[in-house]
Amino acid sequence: MVFIGPPGSGKGTQCERLSNHFGVPHISTGEMLRSLDSETGHAIHSSIDRGHFAPDDFIMQMIAQRLLADDCQRGYLLDGFPRTLVQAQAFDAILHQCSQQLDHVIHLVVDVAELVQRLTKRSQCGHRSDDSPEFIHERFELYEERTAPLLAHYEQQSLVRSVDGMRSEDAVFATINQFSC
């Protein structure tokens, strides 16, 4: 499954729950990038902190390597990938090469006012520097410009399952869990 939604929509929360439920890895490109220690990692991390995306070729290489791991053989949940149409098309090619396919693309739908409230709360808890108020609106603009178009790409493949992310975590989880039955 691929999870698509604006910042603060609950992608990470739902992926963690589903990962525990199904025993498959929750692969968060954001977490992978934030854990990089190299010089390249620091440069990319600095860009991410300002709300920008990491370079597509770097992300594709990182994801391709991660999906070869043994724990991904039964499935995986992708959180924060793909983020651009270029990444989605490259990922489609990788899946085709490996004779695999996506089961679902979960689109978490949340009102902007609620997203701002969630991100502001998360920022106040000190969880992530890219949740600071000065970056929240820039992150939304980047999402609308680069990530939202993925929905049309995956709609053409009949993979998109829109979920009301305004409901409780349990209700969202129950809805997503129904798709996997």
N, C-alpha and C positions, 0 to 999 in steps of 0.2 A: 504494500500500500504506500501511496505517496500522499502526504498531507499538504494542502495548500490553504493558506489563509493569511490575513495581514498580521503584523506583529501584535502579540497579545491575544490572539484568537483561541489559544489553548492547544496548539499543535503538540508542543512538548509534553504537556500534562497528559493528553490523551495517548500519545505514543508510549509514554512510560507505563500507563495502566495497561494498554494492550500488549506491550512487550511482556509484562509480568503474567498476563492472562494466557497468552499464546506460547510463551517461551521462545520468542524470536527477538532478535536484536532491534533496539531503537537506535537508528543511525541519525545523529544530528550533525549536519555539516557545521553548524555554528559552534557546537561544542568541540568538534574535531579541530576547527580552525583556532578556537580560543586556547586549545591545549598545545599548539605548536610552539616549539622552543627555538627554532632556527632563526637566522637573520631574516629569511623570507617570511617566516611565521610572524615575526614582529612587525614587518612592514604591512602584511596582510591584516594582522590584528589591529593595527593603527587605523587602517582604512575601514574596517568593520566597525570600530568604535565610533566612527563618524557617520555610520549608517550606510556605507557603500557595500557593494558586493565584491567578493573575491573573484579573480580572473577565471573565466570559464574553463580554460585548459587546465589550470591548477586543480580546480574542483573536480573535473572529470577524471583526472589521474588519481586523485585521492579517493573518489567514490569507487572507481573501477577496482582499485587495489583492495578497498575495504570489502567489497561484495564477493571477493574471492575467498574470504575467510570461511572456515568450516561452519561457524555458527550461522552463516547466512544461507546455508543450503536448504533449510526448511522454510525460509521466507525472511522478510525483514520489513521494517517500517521506516520510511524515509521522511525526515523532518527537516525542512529547509533546503531540500533538493528535489527536483530541479527548481531553480529560481528564475531562469531565463529560457526563452524559446530555444536558443542555441543549445543549452544544457539538455532540455527535454528531447530535442531531435537527436543529439548525440547519445543520450540514454536509451532512446528507442532503438538506435542502431546496435548498441551494446546488448540489449535484451534480445534482439533478433539474432545476433551472432551466437548467443548462448542458448538459443531456442527457449527463451523465457518470455513471459509477458506480465504486465501489471494486472492485478486483480481489480483494484479500485483506486480512484483518486478522490480522497476525502476533502471536500471544500468546506471549511469552517466559516460560517457567515456570522459576523458580529457587527453591530452598529459602531460607528466611529466614536461616538461619545463614550460608549462602554470600553472600547479599546484604549482610549486616552486615559480613562480612569484606571484600568488594569495596569497599564504601563507605568503610570505615575506612581501607583502603589508599589509596584515591583521595584521601581527606581528608588523609592524612599527606603526600601528594605536593603538596598545596596547590592542587589543580585547581579545587575549588569549595567555597565557604563553606557551602553547604547540605548538604554531606556530613559536617559535623562531628558528633561523637557525640551531642550534645544534640538534634540535629534528625533523626537517622536514624529513630528510632522514630515520631516525629510524622509524618514523610514516609510511612512504611508505613501508619500509621493513615489518613492522608488518601487514600492510594492505595486501600486496602480500602473506604473509605467512598464515595469519589466516582468512582474510575476503574474498579475491578473490575466494577461493574454494567454497564459498556459491553459486556462480553463477552456477556451475555444479549441485549443489543440487537443486536449483530452476529451472534450465533448464529441469531437469528430470520431473518436475511438469508443464512444459510449462508456467511458470509465468514470465520469464525474458523479459523485454522490454528495449533494449539498446537505449540510447538517446545520441546524440552528444552534450556533455556538453561544447564544444568549441564555440557554437553559442551564440547569445545574450540571456540574461535572458528571454526576451519575447518569443523568438523562442523556447527555451527549455520548457517554461511553456506551450506554445500552443501545442507542441508535446505531452507532458505528459497529458494534458487535453483531448486530443483525445482518449487516452486509457480508460478514465473513462466514455465515452459516451456509 
